[in-house]
Amino acid sequence: MKQIYSDRLVLLSETALTLKRYYFPFGAKTIGLPEIESVRVLRPTLMNGQWRLWGTGNFKTWFPLDFHRPERERVFLLNLKGQWRQIGFTVERWEEFLVRLRETNLPMEQQI
């Protein structure tokens, strides 16, 4: 599994995305890229999770732990195949992550 991006929050490989602080108290969740239906890239707002440090506020979107999320410039939302829930997350270097994410050929919607 070749890493193409990694920081303290996520690890992106050619086959999977690992959210390092997904479960309490600090367990990781790995999602195979084939399980991802689409990715949205948004400017953070109150409505899309800017102040959600960990967990969910609407029972649809789960956010892994990131104490610096209010300061981040982008929020990523994953829609998973066959599931109504989605996963919201942030990364430390969003521009680099976005370039690497495009290399995976996942369907993306960019609203920035």
LUMZA-90995 format. One record per atom (N, C-alpha, C): residue number from 1; residue in three letters; chain; atom name; x, y, z. Coordinates in steps of 0.001 Angstrom, whole numbers, plus 500000, padded with zeros to 6 digits. Example, Ala and Ser with C-alpha at 12.3 -4.5 7.8 and 13.67 -1.06 7.14 Angstrom:
<atoms>
<atom k="1" r="Ala" c="A" a="N" xx="513190" yy="494310" zz="507800"/>
<atom k="1" r="Ala" c="A" a="CA" xx="512300" yy="495500" zz="507800"/>
<atom k="1" r="Ala" c="A" a="C" xx="513200" yy="496700" zz="507800"/>
<atom k="2" r="Ser" c="A" a="N" xx="512850" yy="497750" zz="507080"/>
<atom k="2" r="Ser" c="A" a="CA" xx="513670" yy="498940" zz="507140"/>
<atom k="2" r="Ser" c="A" a="C" xx="512900" yy="500030" zz="507870"/>
</atoms>
This chain:
<atoms>
<atom k="1" r="Met" c="A" a="N" xx="500846" yy="498830" zz="500000"/>
<atom k="1" r="Met" c="A" a="CA" xx="500000" yy="500000" zz="500000"/>
<atom k="1" r="Met" c="A" a="C" xx="500899" yy="501243" zz="500000"/>
<atom k="2" r="Lys" c="A" a="N" xx="500971" yy="501922" zz="498890"/>
<atom k="2" r="Lys" c="A" a="CA" xx="501831" yy="503095" zz="498750"/>
<atom k="2" r="Lys" c="A" a="C" xx="501096" yy="504345" zz="499237"/>
<atom k="3" r="Gln" c="A" a="N" xx="501709" yy="505057" zz="500193"/>
<atom k="3" r="Gln" c="A" a="CA" xx="501145" yy="506311" zz="500695"/>
<atom k="3" r="Gln" c="A" a="C" xx="501325" yy="507404" zz="499650"/>
<atom k="4" r="Ile" c="A" a="N" xx="500259" yy="508183" zz="499434"/>
<atom k="4" r="Ile" c="A" a="CA" xx="500406" yy="509325" zz="498543"/>
<atom k="4" r="Ile" c="A" a="C" xx="500197" yy="510653" zz="499268"/>
<atom k="5" r="Tyr" c="A" a="N" xx="499647" yy="510592" zz="500490"/>
<atom k="5" r="Tyr" c="A" a="CA" xx="499541" yy="511774" zz="501352"/>
<atom k="5" r="Tyr" c="A" a="C" xx="499391" yy="511289" zz="502782"/>
<atom k="6" r="Ser" c="A" a="N" xx="500027" yy="511998" zz="503709"/>
<atom k="6" r="Ser" c="A" a="CA" xx="499874" yy="511655" zz="505117"/>
<atom k="6" r="Ser" c="A" a="C" xx="500117" yy="512895" zz="505970"/>
<atom k="7" r="Asp" c="A" a="N" xx="499306" yy="513054" zz="507012"/>
<atom k="7" r="Asp" c="A" a="CA" xx="499532" yy="514058" zz="508044"/>
<atom k="7" r="Asp" c="A" a="C" xx="499026" yy="513474" zz="509350"/>
<atom k="8" r="Arg" c="A" a="N" xx="498876" yy="514279" zz="510390"/>
<atom k="8" r="Arg" c="A" a="CA" xx="498445" yy="513749" zz="511689"/>
<atom k="8" r="Arg" c="A" a="C" xx="496984" yy="513317" zz="511712"/>
<atom k="9" r="Leu" c="A" a="N" xx="496215" yy="513712" zz="510689"/>
<atom k="9" r="Leu" c="A" a="CA" xx="494779" yy="513436" zz="510671"/>
<atom k="9" r="Leu" c="A" a="C" xx="494385" yy="512314" zz="509721"/>
<atom k="10" r="Val" c="A" a="N" xx="495035" yy="512243" zz="508571"/>
<atom k="10" r="Val" c="A" a="CA" xx="494651" yy="511269" zz="507545"/>
<atom k="10" r="Val" c="A" a="C" xx="495877" yy="510628" zz="506902"/>
<atom k="11" r="Leu" c="A" a="N" xx="495618" yy="509490" zz="506276"/>
<atom k="11" r="Leu" c="A" a="CA" xx="496603" yy="508839" zz="505429"/>
<atom k="11" r="Leu" c="A" a="C" xx="495873" yy="508404" zz="504177"/>
<atom k="12" r="Leu" c="A" a="N" xx="496326" yy="508855" zz="503024"/>
<atom k="12" r="Leu" c="A" a="CA" xx="495740" yy="508478" zz="501743"/>
<atom k="12" r="Leu" c="A" a="C" xx="496735" yy="507597" zz="501018"/>
<atom k="13" r="Ser" c="A" a="N" xx="496279" yy="506415" zz="500630"/>
<atom k="13" r="Ser" c="A" a="CA" xx="497119" yy="505517" zz="499842"/>
<atom k="13" r="Ser" c="A" a="C" xx="496454" yy="505335" zz="498480"/>
<atom k="14" r="Glu" c="A" a="N" xx="497045" yy="504508" zz="497651"/>
<atom k="14" r="Glu" c="A" a="CA" xx="496473" yy="504241" zz="496331"/>
<atom k="14" r="Glu" c="A" a="C" xx="495176" yy="503457" zz="496421"/>
<atom k="15" r="Thr" c="A" a="N" xx="494908" yy="502839" zz="497573"/>
<atom k="15" r="Thr" c="A" a="CA" xx="493734" yy="501977" zz="497695"/>
<atom k="15" r="Thr" c="A" a="C" xx="492767" yy="502349" zz="498811"/>
<atom k="16" r="Ala" c="A" a="N" xx="493187" yy="503240" zz="499737"/>
<atom k="16" r="Ala" c="A" a="CA" xx="492332" yy="503511" zz="500898"/>
<atom k="16" r="Ala" c="A" a="C" xx="492620" yy="504882" zz="501499"/>
<atom k="17" r="Leu" c="A" a="N" xx="491655" yy="505352" zz="502279"/>
<atom k="17" r="Leu" c="A" a="CA" xx="491784" yy="506571" zz="503064"/>
<atom k="17" r="Leu" c="A" a="C" xx="491622" yy="506171" zz="504530"/>
<atom k="18" r="Thr" c="A" a="N" xx="492600" yy="506535" zz="505354"/>
<atom k="18" r="Thr" c="A" a="CA" xx="492532" yy="506247" zz="506788"/>
<atom k="18" r="Thr" c="A" a="C" xx="492347" yy="507547" zz="507542"/>
<atom k="19" r="Leu" c="A" a="N" xx="491294" yy="507612" zz="508343"/>
<atom k="19" r="Leu" c="A" a="CA" xx="491016" yy="508748" zz="509210"/>
<atom k="19" r="Leu" c="A" a="C" xx="491550" yy="508362" zz="510580"/>
<atom k="20" r="Lys" c="A" a="N" xx="492632" yy="508987" zz="510984"/>
<atom k="20" r="Lys" c="A" a="CA" xx="493413" yy="508524" zz="512128"/>
<atom k="20" r="Lys" c="A" a="C" xx="492743" yy="508721" zz="513482"/>
<atom k="21" r="Arg" c="A" a="N" xx="491823" yy="509650" zz="513612"/>
<atom k="21" r="Arg" c="A" a="CA" xx="491185" yy="509929" zz="514911"/>
<atom k="21" r="Arg" c="A" a="C" xx="489669" yy="509777" zz="514822"/>
<atom k="22" r="Tyr" c="A" a="N" xx="489230" yy="508713" zz="514201"/>
<atom k="22" r="Tyr" c="A" a="CA" xx="487807" yy="508508" zz="513942"/>
<atom k="22" r="Tyr" c="A" a="C" xx="487048" yy="508060" zz="515187"/>
<atom k="23" r="Tyr" c="A" a="N" xx="487550" yy="507023" zz="515848"/>
<atom k="23" r="Tyr" c="A" a="CA" xx="486860" yy="506434" zz="516996"/>
<atom k="23" r="Tyr" c="A" a="C" xx="487407" yy="506959" zz="518314"/>
<atom k="24" r="Phe" c="A" a="N" xx="486571" yy="506900" zz="519369"/>
<atom k="24" r="Phe" c="A" a="CA" xx="486997" yy="507267" zz="520705"/>
<atom k="24" r="Phe" c="A" a="C" xx="487804" yy="506108" zz="521281"/>
<atom k="25" r="Pro" c="A" a="N" xx="488907" yy="506324" zz="521946"/>
<atom k="25" r="Pro" c="A" a="CA" xx="489494" yy="507624" zz="522196"/>
<atom k="25" r="Pro" c="A" a="C" xx="490475" yy="508064" zz="521113"/>
<atom k="26" r="Phe" c="A" a="N" xx="490898" yy="507313" zz="520208"/>
<atom k="26" r="Phe" c="A" a="CA" xx="491784" yy="507751" zz="519129"/>
<atom k="26" r="Phe" c="A" a="C" xx="491970" yy="506637" zz="518115"/>
<atom k="27" r="Gly" c="A" a="N" xx="490955" yy="505867" zz="517854"/>
<atom k="27" r="Gly" c="A" a="CA" xx="491061" yy="504765" zz="516900"/>
<atom k="27" r="Gly" c="A" a="C" xx="490869" yy="505226" zz="515470"/>
<atom k="28" r="Ala" c="A" a="N" xx="491564" yy="504573" zz="514564"/>
<atom k="28" r="Ala" c="A" a="CA" xx="491511" yy="504918" zz="513150"/>
<atom k="28" r="Ala" c="A" a="C" xx="490419" yy="504135" zz="512429"/>
<atom k="29" r="Lys" c="A" a="N" xx="489941" yy="504702" zz="511325"/>
<atom k="29" r="Lys" c="A" a="CA" xx="488999" yy="504022" zz="510438"/>
<atom k="29" r="Lys" c="A" a="C" xx="489581" yy="504083" zz="509040"/>
<atom k="30" r="Thr" c="A" a="N" xx="489636" yy="502927" zz="508386"/>
<atom k="30" r="Thr" c="A" a="CA" xx="490136" yy="502861" zz="507018"/>
<atom k="30" r="Thr" c="A" a="C" xx="488971" yy="502577" zz="506078"/>
<atom k="31" r="Ile" c="A" a="N" xx="488892" yy="503359" zz="505023"/>
<atom k="31" r="Ile" c="A" a="CA" xx="487829" yy="503236" zz="504031"/>
<atom k="31" r="Ile" c="A" a="C" xx="488487" yy="502937" zz="502690"/>
<atom k="32" r="Gly" c="A" a="N" xx="488117" yy="501837" zz="502092"/>
<atom k="32" r="Gly" c="A" a="CA" xx="488637" yy="501511" zz="500769"/>
<atom k="32" r="Gly" c="A" a="C" xx="488132" yy="502516" zz="499742"/>
<atom k="33" r="Leu" c="A" a="N" xx="488973" yy="502925" zz="498818"/>
<atom k="33" r="Leu" c="A" a="CA" xx="488547" yy="503903" zz="497814"/>
<atom k="33" r="Leu" c="A" a="C" xx="487337" yy="503425" zz="497009"/>
<atom k="34" r="Pro" c="A" a="N" xx="487206" yy="502119" zz="496712"/>
<atom k="34" r="Pro" c="A" a="CA" xx="486003" yy="501669" zz="496004"/>
<atom k="34" r="Pro" c="A" a="C" xx="484701" yy="501866" zz="496791"/>
<atom k="35" r="Glu" c="A" a="N" xx="484793" yy="502045" zz="498112"/>
<atom k="35" r="Glu" c="A" a="CA" xx="483605" yy="502272" zz="498948"/>
<atom k="35" r="Glu" c="A" a="C" xx="483120" yy="503720" zz="498870"/>
<atom k="36" r="Ile" c="A" a="N" xx="483933" yy="504615" zz="498335"/>
<atom k="36" r="Ile" c="A" a="CA" xx="483612" yy="506043" zz="498300"/>
<atom k="36" r="Ile" c="A" a="C" xx="482880" yy="506367" zz="497008"/>
<atom k="37" r="Glu" c="A" a="N" xx="481667" yy="506907" zz="497165"/>
<atom k="37" r="Glu" c="A" a="CA" xx="480867" yy="507297" zz="496006"/>
<atom k="37" r="Glu" c="A" a="C" xx="481323" yy="508641" zz="495443"/>
<atom k="38" r="Ser" c="A" a="N" xx="481564" yy="509605" zz="496348"/>
<atom k="38" r="Ser" c="A" a="CA" xx="482005" yy="510929" zz="495897"/>
<atom k="38" r="Ser" c="A" a="C" xx="482597" yy="511702" zz="497071"/>
<atom k="39" r="Val" c="A" a="N" xx="483310" yy="512760" zz="496723"/>
<atom k="39" r="Val" c="A" a="CA" xx="483930" yy="513639" zz="497706"/>
<atom k="39" r="Val" c="A" a="C" xx="483534" yy="515069" zz="497369"/>
<atom k="40" r="Arg" c="A" a="N" xx="483094" yy="515808" zz="498376"/>
<atom k="40" r="Arg" c="A" a="CA" xx="482823" yy="517241" zz="498205"/>
<atom k="40" r="Arg" c="A" a="C" xx="483859" yy="518030" zz="498979"/>
<atom k="41" r="Val" c="A" a="N" xx="484304" yy="519121" zz="498390"/>
<atom k="41" r="Val" c="A" a="CA" xx="485283" yy="520004" zz="499021"/>
<atom k="41" r="Val" c="A" a="C" xx="484593" yy="521343" zz="499242"/>
<atom k="42" r="Leu" c="A" a="N" xx="484516" yy="521774" zz="500499"/>
<atom k="42" r="Leu" c="A" a="CA" xx="483758" yy="522977" zz="500845"/>
<atom k="42" r="Leu" c="A" a="C" xx="484585" yy="523931" zz="501694"/>
<atom k="43" r="Arg" c="A" a="N" xx="484243" yy="525201" zz="501621"/>
<atom k="43" r="Arg" c="A" a="CA" xx="484759" yy="526156" zz="502599"/>
<atom k="43" r="Arg" c="A" a="C" xx="484000" yy="525889" zz="503901"/>
<atom k="44" r="Pro" c="A" a="N" xx="484692" yy="525877" zz="505018"/>
<atom k="44" r="Pro" c="A" a="CA" xx="484030" yy="525573" zz="506289"/>
<atom k="44" r="Pro" c="A" a="C" xx="483014" yy="526654" zz="506686"/>
<atom k="45" r="Thr" c="A" a="N" xx="481853" yy="526210" zz="507121"/>
<atom k="45" r="Thr" c="A" a="CA" xx="480822" yy="527092" zz="507657"/>
<atom k="45" r="Thr" c="A" a="C" xx="480200" yy="526408" zz="508881"/>
<atom k="46" r="Leu" c="A" a="N" xx="479402" yy="527142" zz="509603"/>
<atom k="46" r="Leu" c="A" a="CA" xx="478690" yy="526577" zz="510742"/>
<atom k="46" r="Leu" c="A" a="C" xx="477832" yy="525387" zz="510301"/>
<atom k="47" r="Met" c="A" a="N" xx="477253" yy="525461" zz="509108"/>
<atom k="47" r="Met" c="A" a="CA" xx="476347" yy="524418" zz="508631"/>
<atom k="47" r="Met" c="A" a="C" xx="477055" yy="523152" zz="508152"/>
<atom k="48" r="Asn" c="A" a="N" xx="478312" yy="523246" zz="507736"/>
<atom k="48" r="Asn" c="A" a="CA" xx="478974" yy="522044" zz="507228"/>
<atom k="48" r="Asn" c="A" a="C" xx="480106" yy="521544" zz="508126"/>
<atom k="49" r="Gly" c="A" a="N" xx="480131" yy="521972" zz="509385"/>
<atom k="49" r="Gly" c="A" a="CA" xx="481018" yy="521356" zz="510347"/>
<atom k="49" r="Gly" c="A" a="C" xx="482231" yy="522134" zz="510800"/>
<atom k="50" r="Gln" c="A" a="N" xx="482303" yy="523414" zz="510509"/>
<atom k="50" r="Gln" c="A" a="CA" xx="483478" yy="524183" zz="510897"/>
<atom k="50" r="Gln" c="A" a="C" xx="483766" yy="524079" zz="512391"/>
<atom k="51" r="Trp" c="A" a="N" xx="482747" yy="524083" zz="513204"/>
<atom k="51" r="Trp" c="A" a="CA" xx="482930" yy="524058" zz="514661"/>
<atom k="51" r="Trp" c="A" a="C" xx="482689" yy="522678" zz="515268"/>
<atom k="52" r="Arg" c="A" a="N" xx="482515" yy="521667" zz="514459"/>
<atom k="52" r="Arg" c="A" a="CA" xx="482317" yy="520303" zz="514945"/>
<atom k="52" r="Arg" c="A" a="C" xx="483698" yy="519678" zz="515146"/>
<atom k="53" r="Leu" c="A" a="N" xx="484167" yy="519649" zz="516373"/>
<atom k="53" r="Leu" c="A" a="CA" xx="485507" yy="519137" zz="516652"/>
<atom k="53" r="Leu" c="A" a="C" xx="485578" yy="517615" zz="516578"/>
<atom k="54" r="Trp" c="A" a="N" xx="484480" yy="516947" zz="516958"/>
<atom k="54" r="Trp" c="A" a="CA" xx="484441" yy="515491" zz="516927"/>
<atom k="54" r="Trp" c="A" a="C" xx="482987" yy="515065" zz="517050"/>
<atom k="55" r="Gly" c="A" a="N" xx="482583" yy="514097" zz="516280"/>
<atom k="55" r="Gly" c="A" a="CA" xx="481234" yy="513562" zz="516396"/>
<atom k="55" r="Gly" c="A" a="C" xx="480286" yy="514114" zz="515364"/>
<atom k="56" r="Thr" c="A" a="N" xx="479005" yy="514139" zz="515713"/>
<atom k="56" r="Thr" c="A" a="CA" xx="477979" yy="514566" zz="514776"/>
<atom k="56" r="Thr" c="A" a="C" xx="477049" yy="515577" zz="515438"/>
<atom k="57" r="Gly" c="A" a="N" xx="476495" yy="516439" zz="514640"/>
<atom k="57" r="Gly" c="A" a="CA" xx="475505" yy="517386" zz="515121"/>
<atom k="57" r="Gly" c="A" a="C" xx="474149" yy="517131" zz="514491"/>
<atom k="58" r="Asn" c="A" a="N" xx="474120" yy="516284" zz="513430"/>
<atom k="58" r="Asn" c="A" a="CA" xx="472869" yy="516064" zz="512706"/>
<atom k="58" r="Asn" c="A" a="C" xx="472569" yy="514585" zz="512458"/>
<atom k="59" r="Phe" c="A" a="N" xx="473350" yy="513675" zz="512999"/>
<atom k="59" r="Phe" c="A" a="CA" xx="473203" yy="512232" zz="512859"/>
<atom k="59" r="Phe" c="A" a="C" xx="473432" yy="511720" zz="511436"/>
<atom k="60" r="Lys" c="A" a="N" xx="473798" yy="512590" zz="510507"/>
<atom k="60" r="Lys" c="A" a="CA" xx="474105" yy="512181" zz="509135"/>
<atom k="60" r="Lys" c="A" a="C" xx="475601" yy="512235" zz="508857"/>
<atom k="61" r="Thr" c="A" a="N" xx="476277" yy="513245" zz="509398"/>
<atom k="61" r="Thr" c="A" a="CA" xx="477691" yy="513448" zz="509111"/>
<atom k="61" r="Thr" c="A" a="C" xx="478518" yy="513251" zz="510374"/>
<atom k="62" r="Trp" c="A" a="N" xx="479497" yy="512356" zz="510300"/>
<atom k="62" r="Trp" c="A" a="CA" xx="480394" yy="512101" zz="511420"/>
<atom k="62" r="Trp" c="A" a="C" xx="481738" yy="512763" zz="511136"/>
<atom k="63" r="Phe" c="A" a="N" xx="482278" yy="513455" zz="512121"/>
<atom k="63" r="Phe" c="A" a="CA" xx="483578" yy="514109" zz="512005"/>
<atom k="63" r="Phe" c="A" a="C" xx="484573" yy="513462" zz="512959"/>
<atom k="64" r="Pro" c="A" a="N" xx="485712" yy="512965" zz="512449"/>
<atom k="64" r="Pro" c="A" a="CA" xx="486792" yy="512522" zz="513321"/>
<atom k="64" r="Pro" c="A" a="C" xx="487352" yy="513710" zz="514103"/>
<atom k="65" r="Leu" c="A" a="N" xx="488083" yy="513425" zz="515160"/>
<atom k="65" r="Leu" c="A" a="CA" xx="488635" yy="514467" zz="516014"/>
<atom k="65" r="Leu" c="A" a="C" xx="489623" yy="515362" zz="515272"/>
<atom k="66" r="Asp" c="A" a="N" xx="489415" yy="516674" zz="515380"/>
<atom k="66" r="Asp" c="A" a="CA" xx="490374" yy="517679" zz="514908"/>
<atom k="66" r="Asp" c="A" a="C" xx="490114" yy="518954" zz="515702"/>
<atom k="67" r="Phe" c="A" a="N" xx="490953" yy="519205" zz="516699"/>
<atom k="67" r="Phe" c="A" a="CA" xx="490791" yy="520396" zz="517529"/>
<atom k="67" r="Phe" c="A" a="C" xx="491027" yy="521686" zz="516752"/>
<atom k="68" r="His" c="A" a="N" xx="491671" yy="521595" zz="515601"/>
<atom k="68" r="His" c="A" a="CA" xx="491970" yy="522782" zz="514792"/>
<atom k="68" r="His" c="A" a="C" xx="490998" yy="522966" zz="513627"/>
<atom k="69" r="Arg" c="A" a="N" xx="489915" yy="522193" zz="513592"/>
<atom k="69" r="Arg" c="A" a="CA" xx="488972" yy="522299" zz="512476"/>
<atom k="69" r="Arg" c="A" a="C" xx="488453" yy="523728" zz="512266"/>
<atom k="70" r="Pro" c="A" a="N" xx="488146" yy="524501" zz="513315"/>
<atom k="70" r="Pro" c="A" a="CA" xx="487659" yy="525868" zz="513069"/>
<atom k="70" r="Pro" c="A" a="C" xx="488649" yy="526743" zz="512298"/>
<atom k="71" r="Glu" c="A" a="N" xx="489933" yy="526396" zz="512330"/>
<atom k="71" r="Glu" c="A" a="CA" xx="490955" yy="527176" zz="511639"/>
<atom k="71" r="Glu" c="A" a="C" xx="491244" yy="526668" zz="510226"/>
<atom k="72" r="Arg" c="A" a="N" xx="490737" yy="525495" zz="509869"/>
<atom k="72" r="Arg" c="A" a="CA" xx="491051" yy="524885" zz="508571"/>
<atom k="72" r="Arg" c="A" a="C" xx="490353" yy="525629" zz="507443"/>
<atom k="73" r="Glu" c="A" a="N" xx="490954" yy="525581" zz="506271"/>
<atom k="73" r="Glu" c="A" a="CA" xx="490430" yy="526308" zz="505115"/>
<atom k="73" r="Glu" c="A" a="C" xx="489454" yy="525503" zz="504272"/>
<atom k="74" r="Arg" c="A" a="N" xx="489438" yy="524174" zz="504422"/>
<atom k="74" r="Arg" c="A" a="CA" xx="488526" yy="523338" zz="503659"/>
<atom k="74" r="Arg" c="A" a="C" xx="488019" yy="522188" zz="504521"/>
<atom k="75" r="Val" c="A" a="N" xx="486793" yy="521770" zz="504220"/>
<atom k="75" r="Val" c="A" a="CA" xx="486172" yy="520588" zz="504807"/>
<atom k="75" r="Val" c="A" a="C" xx="485900" yy="519627" zz="503653"/>
<atom k="76" r="Phe" c="A" a="N" xx="486209" yy="518362" zz="503853"/>
<atom k="76" r="Phe" c="A" a="CA" xx="485954" yy="517322" zz="502861"/>
<atom k="76" r="Phe" c="A" a="C" xx="484800" yy="516464" zz="503366"/>
<atom k="77" r="Leu" c="A" a="N" xx="483832" yy="516183" zz="502504"/>
<atom k="77" r="Leu" c="A" a="CA" xx="482698" yy="515331" zz="502852"/>
<atom k="77" r="Leu" c="A" a="C" xx="482707" yy="514108" zz="501949"/>
<atom k="78" r="Leu" c="A" a="N" xx="482752" yy="512934" zz="502551"/>
<atom k="78" r="Leu" c="A" a="CA" xx="482729" yy="511678" zz="501803"/>
<atom k="78" r="Leu" c="A" a="C" xx="481321" yy="511126" zz="501789"/>
<atom k="79" r="Asn" c="A" a="N" xx="480818" yy="510814" zz="500612"/>
<atom k="79" r="Asn" c="A" a="CA" xx="479585" yy="510056" zz="500483"/>
<atom k="79" r="Asn" c="A" a="C" xx="479981" yy="508626" zz="500186"/>
<atom k="80" r="Leu" c="A" a="N" xx="479489" yy="507695" zz="500997"/>
<atom k="80" r="Leu" c="A" a="CA" xx="479843" yy="506296" zz="500854"/>
<atom k="80" r="Leu" c="A" a="C" xx="478765" yy="505562" zz="500076"/>
<atom k="81" r="Lys" c="A" a="N" xx="479158" yy="504623" zz="499249"/>
<atom k="81" r="Lys" c="A" a="CA" xx="478225" yy="503860" zz="498418"/>
<atom k="81" r="Lys" c="A" a="C" xx="477250" yy="503079" zz="499281"/>
<atom k="82" r="Gly" c="A" a="N" xx="475972" yy="503182" zz="498942"/>
<atom k="82" r="Gly" c="A" a="CA" xx="474948" yy="502414" zz="499631"/>
<atom k="82" r="Gly" c="A" a="C" xx="474651" yy="502850" zz="501052"/>
<atom k="83" r="Gln" c="A" a="N" xx="475122" yy="504039" zz="501455"/>
<atom k="83" r="Gln" c="A" a="CA" xx="474880" yy="504504" zz="502819"/>
<atom k="83" r="Gln" c="A" a="C" xx="474333" yy="505927" zz="502795"/>
<atom k="84" r="Trp" c="A" a="N" xx="473440" yy="506217" zz="503719"/>
<atom k="84" r="Trp" c="A" a="CA" xx="472885" yy="507577" zz="503782"/>
<atom k="84" r="Trp" c="A" a="C" xx="473782" yy="508509" zz="504589"/>
<atom k="85" r="Arg" c="A" a="N" xx="474631" yy="507926" zz="505432"/>
<atom k="85" r="Arg" c="A" a="CA" xx="475518" yy="508769" zz="506237"/>
<atom k="85" r="Arg" c="A" a="C" xx="476711" yy="509220" zz="505405"/>
<atom k="86" r="Gln" c="A" a="N" xx="477357" yy="510246" zz="505893"/>
<atom k="86" r="Gln" c="A" a="CA" xx="478573" yy="510722" zz="505252"/>
<atom k="86" r="Gln" c="A" a="C" xx="479608" yy="511017" zz="506324"/>
<atom k="87" r="Ile" c="A" a="N" xx="480841" yy="511172" zz="505889"/>
<atom k="87" r="Ile" c="A" a="CA" xx="481943" yy="511449" zz="506801"/>
<atom k="87" r="Ile" c="A" a="C" xx="482553" yy="512786" zz="506408"/>
<atom k="88" r="Gly" c="A" a="N" xx="482650" yy="513678" zz="507373"/>
<atom k="88" r="Gly" c="A" a="CA" xx="483298" yy="514958" zz="507150"/>
<atom k="88" r="Gly" c="A" a="C" xx="484652" yy="514950" zz="507831"/>
<atom k="89" r="Phe" c="A" a="N" xx="485654" yy="515512" zz="507172"/>
<atom k="89" r="Phe" c="A" a="CA" xx="486981" yy="515536" zz="507780"/>
<atom k="89" r="Phe" c="A" a="C" xx="487785" yy="516707" zz="507238"/>
<atom k="90" r="Thr" c="A" a="N" xx="488844" yy="517011" zz="507937"/>
<atom k="90" r="Thr" c="A" a="CA" xx="489777" yy="518050" zz="507520"/>
<atom k="90" r="Thr" c="A" a="C" xx="491175" yy="517456" zz="507498"/>
<atom k="91" r="Val" c="A" a="N" xx="492071" yy="518157" zz="506816"/>
<atom k="91" r="Val" c="A" a="CA" xx="493466" yy="517742" zz="506713"/>
<atom k="91" r="Val" c="A" a="C" xx="494345" yy="518943" zz="507050"/>
<atom k="92" r="Glu" c="A" a="N" xx="495613" yy="518681" zz="507291"/>
<atom k="92" r="Glu" c="A" a="CA" xx="496516" yy="519777" zz="507653"/>
<atom k="92" r="Glu" c="A" a="C" xx="496937" yy="520617" zz="506445"/>
<atom k="93" r="Arg" c="A" a="N" xx="497134" yy="519981" zz="505298"/>
<atom k="93" r="Arg" c="A" a="CA" xx="497579" yy="520699" zz="504089"/>
<atom k="93" r="Arg" c="A" a="C" xx="496583" yy="520401" zz="502972"/>
<atom k="94" r="Trp" c="A" a="N" xx="495482" yy="521163" zz="502962"/>
<atom k="94" r="Trp" c="A" a="CA" xx="494374" yy="520833" zz="502084"/>
<atom k="94" r="Trp" c="A" a="C" xx="494732" yy="520911" zz="500607"/>
<atom k="95" r="Glu" c="A" a="N" xx="495563" yy="521855" zz="500193"/>
<atom k="95" r="Glu" c="A" a="CA" xx="495889" yy="521973" zz="498768"/>
<atom k="95" r="Glu" c="A" a="C" xx="496663" yy="520754" zz="498279"/>
<atom k="96" r="Glu" c="A" a="N" xx="497636" yy="520316" zz="499061"/>
<atom k="96" r="Glu" c="A" a="CA" xx="498400" yy="519119" zz="498700"/>
<atom k="96" r="Glu" c="A" a="C" xx="497497" yy="517885" zz="498709"/>
<atom k="97" r="Phe" c="A" a="N" xx="496647" yy="517774" zz="499723"/>
<atom k="97" r="Phe" c="A" a="CA" xx="495732" yy="516638" zz="499797"/>
<atom k="97" r="Phe" c="A" a="C" xx="494811" yy="516612" zz="498580"/>
<atom k="98" r="Leu" c="A" a="N" xx="494308" yy="517758" zz="498171"/>
<atom k="98" r="Leu" c="A" a="CA" xx="493399" yy="517829" zz="497030"/>
<atom k="98" r="Leu" c="A" a="C" xx="494083" yy="517353" zz="495752"/>
<atom k="99" r="Val" c="A" a="N" xx="495323" yy="517755" zz="495550"/>
<atom k="99" r="Val" c="A" a="CA" xx="496084" yy="517289" zz="494379"/>
<atom k="99" r="Val" c="A" a="C" xx="496208" yy="515771" zz="494414"/>
<atom k="100" r="Arg" c="A" a="N" xx="496580" yy="515227" zz="495570"/>
<atom k="100" r="Arg" c="A" a="CA" xx="496757" yy="513771" zz="495704"/>
<atom k="100" r="Arg" c="A" a="C" xx="495424" yy="513038" zz="495578"/>
<atom k="101" r="Leu" c="A" a="N" xx="494359" yy="513619" zz="496101"/>
<atom k="101" r="Leu" c="A" a="CA" xx="493039" yy="513002" zz="496000"/>
<atom k="101" r="Leu" c="A" a="C" xx="492586" yy="512914" zz="494544"/>
<atom k="102" r="Arg" c="A" a="N" xx="492872" yy="513933" zz="493773"/>
<atom k="102" r="Arg" c="A" a="CA" xx="492518" yy="513907" zz="492340"/>
<atom k="102" r="Arg" c="A" a="C" xx="493222" yy="512760" zz="491616"/>
<atom k="103" r="Glu" c="A" a="N" xx="494411" yy="512404" zz="492070"/>
<atom k="103" r="Glu" c="A" a="CA" xx="495156" yy="511297" zz="491455"/>
<atom k="103" r="Glu" c="A" a="C" xx="494437" yy="509959" zz="491618"/>
<atom k="104" r="Thr" c="A" a="N" xx="493542" yy="509860" zz="492590"/>
<atom k="104" r="Thr" c="A" a="CA" xx="492809" yy="508611" zz="492820"/>
<atom k="104" r="Thr" c="A" a="C" xx="491637" yy="508442" zz="491860"/>
<atom k="105" r="Asn" c="A" a="N" xx="491275" yy="509504" zz="491146"/>
<atom k="105" r="Asn" c="A" a="CA" xx="490153" yy="509486" zz="490198"/>
<atom k="105" r="Asn" c="A" a="C" xx="488797" yy="509274" zz="490846"/>
<atom k="106" r="Leu" c="A" a="N" xx="488672" yy="509619" zz="492128"/>
<atom k="106" r="Leu" c="A" a="CA" xx="487360" yy="509571" zz="492769"/>
<atom k="106" r="Leu" c="A" a="C" xx="486499" yy="510708" zz="492222"/>
<atom k="107" r="Pro" c="A" a="N" xx="485184" yy="510494" zz="492094"/>
<atom k="107" r="Pro" c="A" a="CA" xx="484309" yy="511599" zz="491681"/>
<atom k="107" r="Pro" c="A" a="C" xx="484335" yy="512711" zz="492733"/>
<atom k="108" r="Met" c="A" a="N" xx="484552" yy="513931" zz="492276"/>
<atom k="108" r="Met" c="A" a="CA" xx="484680" yy="515062" zz="493198"/>
<atom k="108" r="Met" c="A" a="C" xx="483766" yy="516199" zz="492788"/>
<atom k="109" r="Glu" c="A" a="N" xx="483288" yy="516890" zz="493813"/>
<atom k="109" r="Glu" c="A" a="CA" xx="482506" yy="518113" zz="493632"/>
<atom k="109" r="Glu" c="A" a="C" xx="483177" yy="519176" zz="494468"/>
<atom k="110" r="Gln" c="A" a="N" xx="483646" yy="520205" zz="493817"/>
<atom k="110" r="Gln" c="A" a="CA" xx="484391" yy="521254" zz="494525"/>
<atom k="110" r="Gln" c="A" a="C" xx="483525" yy="522496" zz="494584"/>
<atom k="111" r="Gln" c="A" a="N" xx="483193" yy="522950" zz="495798"/>
<atom k="111" r="Gln" c="A" a="CA" xx="482359" yy="524131" zz="495996"/>
<atom k="111" r="Gln" c="A" a="C" xx="483165" yy="525175" zz="496756"/>
<atom k="112" r="Ile" c="A" a="N" xx="484211" yy="525686" zz="496108"/>
<atom k="112" r="Ile" c="A" a="CA" xx="485047" yy="526669" zz="496787"/>
<atom k="112" r="Ile" c="A" a="C" xx="485152" yy="527931" zz="495979"/>
</atoms>
